[in-house]
Amino acid sequence: MGEIGRTQTFLSSNRTLWIVASLTILLFAIANLPWCLDDYDQAKQAFTSFQMIKEGRWFYQQTPHQHVATKPPLAGWTSAGLFAITRSWDMAWRLPSFLSAVAIATVLFRAASSAYGTVAGLLAVGAFGLNLLSPRLATLVRTDMPLALAIFLIGLLIWEKIRTATPWTQRDRIYLFAFLTVAMLIKGPIVYAFLLPGIALFEWWRSRGARSQGAMSPSSASRAERLDAAGRLQSAWPGWWPWIASLAIFLLWVIGGVAFQPGFFEQVVVREFAARFAENVHPPQPLYFYFPHLLHKFFPWSVFMMAIAIVDLRSRNWRLRSVFREMSPETFWLLCWSVGGLIAMSLIPSKRVDRIFPVVPPLCLVLAAQIGRDAALRRRVLYRWSAIALILAILVAGGYTISKVITGYLDHRDTLAVFGREVRHEGELRHWCYEVVSARDEALLLYLRKTRFIEPSHAVAEWNRGDLDALVASTDKATGLMPELQGAVLSGLKSTEPNAEQGKAYVLITH
């Protein structure tokens, strides 16, 4: 009893909560150091807001290599607005993901604590922050974390309606419409894949009348408190208009792109969206692709959740039906939400690990429900193993993140970013007019704060006319250009030779 008391005190302590919260925010902030844009298509996403500010392209942008940008503009608008406030592109590009991660953690803790207790809230926020995926995405210049926030707020609104058995109001539908519109303008109709399968499954379960028995869970409120005005458990479906209205706004953007942007239909509608469901453009992955990756990236919480489920099932003599019969409606919605999204995304042939991230927050709430469900079991087993899982998560996530940061600095992962800063500084000091010769590394344009590459033939012509003071080129192109450039010399500024994954080395050519 003494050990259980000490473990409970440890998990319930405000000091433990502050340690977990502080460590989570620290890992969110440092995981991608040293900051660079050389991988994970970060340059493409960063370029949208850069082009908005520099060229006023607010609705339809391009990639650094002049292809049509494939995502809606809301993330770019956000970064452009943050740049106007901070005057720092690094902050403007990375704050949306970071603030979204902090918002998810905060809302998750409050929701889990209010429903399942402080210990459950602590473990929910620990599961969200202390894994191998969340810190990585928290300052990545991508749309995954903001999209996860929008989807989480939608699912949480549904969860709250089911938990409190309160009817859907017009204000609720307006909130839902706003969240759906945000998700649509971040990444398009993919929000449907994470929510609609779960809603359909929940409504099917509800229509079968299983809910009337599920409401009698020992940890639930009385049955009367779970029923709506019609004598049934509250529906997860809020009505059609929020879904249709938000889709209509997205389709307006699509129609405008097809009508006014050359190449939009082929590159965005066909290649980016429709080709995800085919196997001839994007490399297909097996149906089970996400499950082992989720087990790995969500470790140790994935193993801990499965262990709790197995112990619970064994205590029922492996009667699976009794689990669902006694499960509260809001917990069943969490399962429908997370598993439905996982299955729907698994059916899409084109897969990448970070695309499944929006199922992580509801899984954290599932963990909170497991912790807060059975007081007797909690006293005997869960507190001890929860503390072990939390400590293990701190060691795994913290060790992995710190090792990645150290390796990044030792390998000079930001060599191209450093080179870009040095060239910009020299250019501002000497008032140079310089250009960047076309290169494979898309991030190079952003490091040099340019919106266009220049072709080698144009670079030679402008140089020899005296219109350019300097050129940035890859080492192999510089070898071919030097004999054609009148009075050209290689300056001492050059990027350190990067490894094969980072691309080529670059040099600065001056008079």
Buried (B, 14 or more C-beta within 10 A) or exposed (E): EEEBEEBBEBBBEEEBBEBBBEBBBBBBBBBBBBBBBBEBBBBBBBBBBBBBBEEEBBBBBBBBBEEBBBBBBBBBBBBBBBBEEEEEBBBBBBBBBBBBBBBBBEBBBBBBBEBBBBBBBBBBBBBBBBBBBBBBBBBBBBBBBBBBBBBBBBBBBBBBBBBBBEEBEEEBBEBBBBBBBBBBBBBBBBBBBBBBBBBBBBBEBBEEEBBBEBBEBEBBEEBEEBBBEEEBBBBBBBEEEBBEBBBEBBEEBBEEBEEEBEEBBEBBBEBBBEBBEEEEBBEBBEEEBBBEBBEEBBBBBBEBBEBBEEEBBEEEEEEEEEEBEBBBBBBBBBBBBBBBBBBBBBEBBBBEBBBBBBBBBBBBBBBBBBBBBBEEBBBEBBBBBBBEBBBBBBEBBBEBBEEBBEEBEEBBBBBBBBBBEBBBEBBEEEEBEBBBBBBEBBBBBBBBEBBBBBEBEEBBBBBBEEEBBBBBBBBEBBEEBBEBBEEBEBBEBBBEEBEEEBBBBBBBBBB
